[in-house]
């Protein structure tokens, strides 16, 4: 999972980019990087670790300039540990470009081969982000008139990227001596939004993965970047935009609303917090149909992202709501831990139960989703060890039955707990007395209620429908075989080892 930001300002932007990356830290904790432009030069610093640990005073002083880019990154299974795969990326021809990307290309291997054989461009890592950068650079070179560049050539280059690239991508790039460009794939799978700030020197612009990075830094949210759209901001701060895809259609990743995005963000016209409240409403109706409410003493969330859904579920059903688990925020995410024994220990370090809230009670635990089931099983065990009489479990998302290929580093299908099991079997696997899943139609409707203009959603991990139309059984088999070997590094990291 990655977070990206770009700022076209009127004064030094290094601190502003740093602050915005802190606000996007939840989207990636493996590496962080910033590049700035001080015409005609770029400066860059990136390293493994949290934003607060990567950048020191000496690093910030080495990043002068009134415009720049930043990224926080999570690695995917099989991606390299080398800092070379951290972003921003840079290519010196044509013109000089720095580049940040959130998402995952589904045809990155084919593009890499074509770049070498046909375009004569060298790729130095196994990152799909570097592939995408070089596709953009080649299209820019093709669209340019000699050594000159204008906004029409830039938009033509983005159109070329849309024709060649498949998958999910939100991109911000800086072109030396010209300005900043941002664009989003024709399905709008990965988020990207635009904000501004008026100053005495003129308008400053910010583009970011989530609105919270814009508003918390004092900017005003203007709008989302549309699917297939490109935005260009020149060196004087003039903004132009153009639709660069032939048939764009908004289909955002539904997991952004379930888990990834911060609750204080707006995404494609939808409040993440309100969407999660709606999920609790719909899930509550399903719980009422599936369980005997009189047997439930208390509803408890699994911190943190399931809290709005759990609160609303309890309110809708007239049930008591309690906080039964306390989260230790200084423990690493469990998905990066090697081996089940270490993962189990990490869950115990990450969460602790308040015994008095469980003792002698029938509890309904609410989580955002269940992926492998490792974390869910351990949490149910913790509830029983704390004295719970019965433990019911509800998921604000449907059963995860298919791998995601658009930027979420989920397990292969064989590793998913829902593979080959019905709901009752999954409940037994995690040790719950009963399990209730959200229905896929209800999940999507909980978001569409807040923005009726939503054309659809990227919900492939639930329904197996891959909206780009280029994913088949052979592709998924190659994906399975590649795990633990070579995988693109521009993708989102897994949320947890659930």
SULGI-V891129 format. One record per pair of residues at least 6 apart in sequence whose C-alpha atoms are under 8 Angstrom apart, sorted by the first residue. I is the first residue (numbers start at 1). GAP is how many residues later the second one is. Records with the same first field share a line. If there is no record, write none. Layout:
# SULGI-V891129
I->GAP / GAP
This chain:
# SULGI-V891129
1->26 / 27 / 72 / 73 / 74 / 101 / 102 / 406 / 407 / 408 / 490 / 491 / 492 / 493 / 494
2->25 / 26 / 69 / 70 / 71 / 72 / 99 / 100 / 101 / 488 / 489 / 490 / 491
3->18 / 21 / 22 / 24 / 25 / 68 / 69 / 70 / 99 / 205 / 206 / 207
4->17 / 20 / 65 / 66 / 67 / 68 / 96 / 97 / 98 / 167 / 168 / 204 / 205
5->12 / 15 / 16 / 64 / 65 / 66 / 167 / 201 / 202 / 203 / 204
6->11 / 61 / 62 / 63 / 64 / 166 / 167 / 174 / 200 / 201 / 202
7->6 / 10 / 60 / 61 / 62 / 197 / 198 / 199 / 200
8->58 / 59 / 60 / 172 / 196 / 197 / 198 / 225 / 227 / 229
9->57 / 58 / 194 / 195 / 196 / 228
10->56 / 57 / 191 / 192 / 193 / 194
11->54 / 55
12->52 / 53 / 54 / 55
13->23 / 51 / 52 / 53 / 54 / 55
14->20 / 22 / 46 / 49 / 50 / 51 / 54
15->45
16->201
17->17 / 51 / 52 / 53
18->16 / 33 / 52
19->198
20->193 / 194 / 197
21->30 / 49 / 50 / 51 / 192
22->29 / 30
23->189 / 190 / 193
24->48 / 185 / 186 / 189
25->25 / 26 / 47
26->234 / 236
27->45 / 46 / 47 / 233 / 234 / 465
28->44 / 45 / 46 / 464 / 465
29->20 / 21 / 22 / 43 / 44 / 45
30->18 / 19 / 20 / 42 / 43 / 44 / 45
31->15 / 16 / 17 / 18 / 19 / 20 / 23 / 41 / 42 / 43 / 52 / 55
32->14 / 15 / 16 / 17 / 18 / 19 / 22 / 38 / 39 / 40 / 41 / 54 / 55
33->11 / 12 / 13 / 14 / 37 / 38 / 39 / 53 / 54 / 55
34->10 / 11 / 12 / 29 / 34 / 35 / 36 / 37 / 53 / 54
35->7 / 8 / 9 / 10 / 28 / 33 / 34 / 35 / 53 / 63
36->6 / 7 / 8 / 27 / 28 / 29 / 30 / 31 / 32 / 33
37->6 / 27 / 28 / 29 / 30 / 31 / 137 / 139
38->26 / 27 / 28 / 29
39->26 / 137 / 138
40->136 / 137
41->135
42->56 / 134
43->19 / 20 / 21
44->18 / 19 / 44
45->14 / 18
46->8 / 37 / 40 / 41 / 42
47->7 / 36 / 39
48->6 / 35 / 38
51->21
68->106
69->19 / 29 / 30 / 31 / 103 / 104 / 105
70->17 / 18 / 30
71->16 / 17 / 29
72->15
73->13 / 14 / 417 / 419 / 420
74->417 / 418 / 419
75->414 / 415 / 416 / 417 / 418
76->333 / 411 / 412 / 413 / 414 / 415 / 416 / 417 / 418
77->332 / 406 / 407 / 408 / 410
78->404 / 405 / 406 / 407 / 408 / 409 / 410
79->47 / 48 / 406 / 407 / 408 / 409 / 410
80->46 / 406 / 409
84->41
85->40 / 41 / 42 / 404
87->12 / 13
88->10 / 11 / 12
89->9 / 10 / 11 / 40 / 41 / 44
90->6 / 7 / 8 / 9
91->6 / 7 / 42 / 43 / 46
93->44
94->43 / 44 / 46 / 47
95->80 / 81 / 82
96->79 / 80
97->40 / 76 / 77 / 78 / 79
98->75 / 76 / 77
99->34 / 72 / 73 / 74 / 75
100->29 / 71 / 72 / 73
101->28 / 68 / 69 / 70 / 71 / 389
102->66 / 67 / 68 / 69 / 88 / 305 / 388 / 389 / 390
103->64 / 65 / 66 / 67 / 87 / 303 / 304 / 387 / 388 / 389
104->24 / 25 / 63 / 64 / 65 / 301 / 302 / 303 / 384 / 386 / 387 / 388
105->23 / 60 / 61 / 62 / 63 / 64 / 301
106->60 / 61 / 62 / 299 / 300 / 364 / 365
107->58 / 59 / 60
108->20 / 23 / 24 / 57 / 380
111->20 / 24 / 53 / 54
112->11 / 19
115->6 / 7 / 19 / 20
116->6 / 7
119->19
121->13
123->7 / 8 / 11
124->6
126->360 / 361 / 362 / 363
127->360 / 361 / 362 / 363
128->360 / 361 / 362
129->359 / 360 / 361
132->33
135->26
136->21 / 22 / 24 / 25
139->17 / 18 / 19 / 21 / 22
140->13 / 14 / 16 / 17 / 18
142->15
143->10 / 11 / 13 / 14
144->6 / 9 / 10
145->8
149->29
151->81
155->75 / 87 / 89
156->88
158->25 / 72 / 86
159->85 / 86
162->23 / 24 / 66 / 82 / 83
163->82
166->302 / 304
167->18 / 238 / 239 / 301
168->17 / 19 / 20 / 21 / 22 / 238 / 239
169->15 / 16 / 20 / 21
170->12 / 13 / 14 / 15 / 20 / 21 / 22 / 39
171->11 / 12 / 13
172->8 / 9 / 10 / 11 / 35
173->7 / 8 / 9
174->6 / 7
175->6
177->58
178->56 / 57
179->53 / 54 / 55 / 56
180->52 / 53 / 54
181->49 / 50 / 51 / 52
182->25 / 48 / 49 / 50
183->42 / 45 / 46 / 47 / 48
184->6 / 7 / 8 / 41 / 42 / 43 / 44 / 45 / 46
185->42 / 43 / 44
186->41 / 42 / 43 / 59 / 61 / 62 / 63 / 64
187->40 / 41 / 61 / 62 / 63 / 64 / 65
188->38 / 39 / 40 / 61 / 62 / 63 / 64
189->61 / 62 / 63 / 64 / 217 / 269
190->62 / 63
191->18 / 19 / 33 / 61 / 76 / 77
192->15 / 16 / 17 / 18 / 32 / 33
193->14 / 15 / 16 / 17 / 18 / 28 / 29 / 30 / 31 / 32 / 74
194->11 / 12 / 13 / 14 / 17 / 20 / 27 / 28 / 29 / 30 / 31
195->10 / 11 / 12 / 19 / 20 / 24 / 25 / 26 / 27 / 28
196->7 / 8 / 9 / 10 / 23 / 24 / 25 / 26
197->6 / 7 / 8 / 21 / 22 / 23
198->6
202->35
203->34
204->33
205->32
206->8 / 13
207->7
208->6
210->51 / 55 / 56 / 57
211->10 / 54 / 55 / 56
212->50 / 52 / 53 / 54
214->6 / 7
215->6
224->43 / 44 / 45
225->6
226->24
227->21 / 22 / 23
228->15 / 16 / 17 / 20
229->12 / 13 / 14 / 15 / 16
230->11 / 12 / 13 / 14
231->8 / 9 / 10 / 11
232->7 / 8 / 9
233->6 / 7
249->206
250->204 / 205 / 206 / 207
251->203 / 204 / 205 / 206 / 207
252->204 / 205 / 206
253->204 / 205 / 206
254->190 / 203 / 204 / 205
255->204
257->15 / 18 / 19 / 190
258->18 / 47 / 110 / 111 / 138 / 139
259->46 / 47 / 109 / 236
260->235
261->11
262->10
263->8 / 9 / 10 / 42
264->7 / 8 / 9
265->6 / 7 / 8
266->6
269->181 / 182
270->177 / 180 / 181
271->179
273->35
274->176
275->171 / 172 / 175
276->30 / 32 / 33 / 170
277->31 / 32 / 34 / 35
278->31 / 34 / 168 / 169
279->30 / 117 / 159 / 163 / 164 / 167
280->28 / 29 / 30 / 31 / 32 / 33 / 116
281->28 / 31 / 32 / 35
282->31 / 156 / 160 / 161 / 164
283->30 / 111 / 112 / 113 / 154 / 155 / 156 / 159
284->28 / 29 / 30 / 32 / 33
286->150 / 151 / 152
287->107 / 149
288->29
290->146
291->143
293->24
295->67
296->23 / 65 / 66 / 67 / 68
297->22 / 23 / 64 / 65 / 66 / 67
298->21 / 22 / 23 / 24 / 63 / 64 / 65 / 66
299->11 / 12 / 15 / 20 / 21 / 22 / 23 / 64 / 65 / 66 / 67
300->10 / 21 / 22 / 23 / 24 / 25 / 63 / 64 / 65 / 66
301->6 / 9 / 10 / 21 / 22 / 23 / 24 / 64 / 65 / 66
302->23 / 63 / 64 / 65 / 66
303->22 / 23 / 24 / 64
305->62 / 63
306->60 / 61 / 62 / 90
307->59
309->57 / 87
310->11 / 56 / 57
311->10
314->6 / 7
322->35
323->34
324->29 / 30 / 31 / 33 / 34
325->26 / 27 / 28 / 29
326->25 / 26 / 27 / 28
327->23 / 24 / 25
328->21 / 22 / 23 / 24
329->21
330->20
331->15 / 18 / 19
332->14
333->162 / 163
334->9 / 12 / 13 / 162 / 163
335->8 / 159 / 160 / 161 / 162
337->6 / 9
340->34
343->154
344->30 / 31 / 34
347->28 / 31 / 32
348->30
352->30
353->29 / 30 / 33
354->32
355->31 / 32
356->30
358->25 / 26 / 28 / 29 / 30 / 31
359->27 / 28 / 29 / 30
360->27 / 28 / 29
361->26 / 27 / 28 / 29
362->26 / 27 / 28 / 29 / 30
363->25 / 26 / 27 / 28 / 29
364->27 / 28 / 29 / 30
365->26 / 27 / 28 / 29
366->27 / 28 / 29 / 30
367->26 / 27 / 28 / 29
368->27 / 28 / 29
369->26 / 27 / 28 / 29 / 30 / 31 / 129
370->6 / 25 / 27 / 29 / 30 / 47 / 128
371->28 / 29 / 39 / 45 / 46 / 47 / 126 / 127
372->39 / 43 / 44 / 45 / 46 / 125 / 126
373->43 / 44 / 56 / 57 / 124 / 125
374->56 / 123 / 124
375->122 / 123
376->54 / 122
377->52 / 53 / 54
378->52
380->11 / 50 / 51 / 52
381->50
383->8
384->6 / 7
390->42 / 43
391->41 / 42 / 43
392->40 / 41 / 42 / 43
393->34 / 39 / 40 / 41 / 42 / 43
394->41 / 42 / 43 / 44
395->40 / 41 / 42 / 43
396->41 / 42 / 47
397->40 / 41 / 42 / 43 / 46
398->39 / 40 / 41 / 42 / 45 / 64
399->19 / 38 / 39 / 63
400->16 / 17 / 18 / 61 / 62
401->12 / 15 / 16 / 17 / 18 / 60 / 61 / 62 / 63
402->10 / 11 / 14 / 58 / 59 / 60 / 61 / 62
403->7 / 8 / 9 / 10 / 57 / 58 / 73
404->6 / 56 / 57
406->85
407->83 / 84 / 85 / 86
408->83 / 84 / 85 / 86
409->82 / 83 / 84 / 85
410->83 / 84
412->67 / 68
413->6
417->9
418->8
423->12 / 13 / 14
424->10 / 11
426->9
427->6 / 7 / 8
428->6
440->22 / 23
444->13
448->6
458->7 / 8 / 9
459->6 / 7
460->6 / 7
